[in-house]
Amino acid sequence: MDDRTPKYTIGVVAQLVGLHEQSLRMYERKGLISPQRSEGNIRLYSDADVERVRCIKRLVDDLGVNLAGAEVILNMREQLDALRREVEHLRRHTQHLLEQLEQR
């Protein structure tokens, strides 16, 4: 299983992160989180979802960021992570090309 595998119900997540279930439902309505649904339409959260909720909670509780600001910060963080992965991929590709040139 990876960190995207849905495995926690809303009640379990609420306990893990110290929020009320209604807060989690509100985060979902506002598009901050997107838990998967079981065949019985039960919300199922992954480890990645739980970490995202923890991050939202830290931004709101510790830094005083509102939910709209938290959404912007999280989206920018995801973009930054994607750019870091792309840079690392390009670095490895460049290194591979340099090694090929040296062998000629």
HELIX and SHEET records of a PDB file:
HELIX    1   1 ILE A   10  VAL A   17  1                                   8    
HELIX    2   2 GLU A   21  ARG A   29  1                                   9    
HELIX    3   3 ASP A   47  LEU A   63  1                                  17    
HELIX    4   4 LEU A   67  GLN A  103  1                                  37    
SHEET    1   A 2 GLN A  36  ARG A  37  0                                        
SHEET    2   A 2 ARG A  43  LEU A  44 -1                                        
END                                                                             
